[in-house]
Amino acid sequence: MRSLGEERHVLISIAELITYIALAAAQGRRWKDKLVVYVGENTNVVGWLNTRRSGNRYVRHLLRVPPPPSRHPIHLPATSV
């Protein structure tokens, strides 16, 4: 079982992922045919975005949501600072 601190860290990561997905949804058309790089300090989010995989069921669901790039071809690599 995870400690409260570990759970809080995962919740923060999920919130950051939701923010990224919302931004991508809002900017999808503007980002068409562009190289858009997600730069963040949260290594969980960077890993999830680059591999499109997670052990967390909520994150797996969010990663399955068809992102706007599927409608507007763009490249979305992620890196940490």
C-alpha positions as CSV (number, residue, x, y, z in Angstrom):
1,M,0.0,0.0,0.0
2,R,1.2,3.5,-0.9
3,S,1.8,6.1,1.7
4,L,-0.2,9.3,1.8
5,G,2.9,11.2,0.4
6,E,3.2,8.8,-2.5
7,E,-0.5,9.1,-3.3
8,R,-0.3,12.9,-3.2
9,H,2.6,12.8,-5.7
10,V,0.6,10.6,-8.1
11,L,-2.4,12.9,-7.8
12,I,-0.3,15.9,-8.6
13,S,1.1,14.0,-11.6
14,I,-2.4,13.2,-12.8
15,A,-3.5,16.8,-12.5
16,E,-0.5,17.9,-14.6
17,L,-1.4,15.3,-17.2
18,I,-5.0,16.5,-17.3
19,T,-3.8,20.1,-17.8
20,Y,-1.6,19.0,-20.7
21,I,-4.5,17.0,-22.3
22,A,-6.8,20.1,-22.0
23,L,-4.2,22.4,-23.5
24,A,-3.6,19.9,-26.4
25,A,-7.4,19.7,-27.0
26,A,-7.7,23.5,-27.0
27,Q,-4.7,24.1,-29.3
28,G,-5.0,21.1,-31.6
29,R,-5.7,23.1,-34.8
30,R,-3.0,25.6,-34.1
31,W,-0.5,22.9,-33.4
32,K,-1.2,21.1,-36.8
33,D,2.1,20.2,-38.6
34,K,4.1,21.7,-35.7
35,L,6.7,20.3,-33.3
36,V,5.3,20.9,-29.8
37,V,7.5,19.9,-26.9
38,Y,6.1,19.3,-23.4
39,V,8.7,20.4,-20.9
40,G,8.0,19.7,-17.3
41,E,9.7,18.8,-14.1
42,N,7.4,15.9,-13.3
43,T,9.1,12.8,-14.5
44,N,5.9,10.8,-14.1
45,V,4.1,12.9,-16.7
46,V,7.1,12.9,-19.1
47,G,7.4,9.2,-18.9
48,W,3.6,8.6,-19.4
49,L,3.6,10.9,-22.4
50,N,6.7,9.4,-24.1
51,T,5.7,5.8,-23.5
52,R,1.9,6.1,-23.5
53,R,1.9,3.6,-20.6
54,S,1.3,3.7,-16.9
55,G,0.6,1.3,-14.0
56,N,-2.1,3.6,-12.8
57,R,-5.5,2.8,-14.2
58,Y,-6.7,6.5,-14.3
59,V,-3.6,7.5,-16.2
60,R,-4.0,4.6,-18.6
61,H,-7.5,5.9,-19.3
62,L,-6.3,9.4,-19.9
63,L,-3.7,8.2,-22.3
64,R,-6.3,6.2,-24.3
65,V,-8.4,9.3,-24.9
66,P,-7.7,10.1,-28.5
67,P,-5.7,13.3,-28.4
68,P,-6.2,16.1,-30.8
69,P,-3.1,15.1,-32.7
70,S,-5.0,12.2,-34.1
71,R,-7.3,14.7,-35.8
72,H,-4.5,17.2,-36.5
73,P,-1.1,15.5,-37.2
74,I,1.5,17.0,-34.9
75,H,4.5,15.7,-33.0
76,L,4.4,15.9,-29.2
77,P,7.6,14.7,-27.5
78,A,8.1,15.3,-23.8
79,T,11.2,16.1,-21.8
80,S,12.0,17.0,-18.2
81,V,14.0,20.0,-16.9
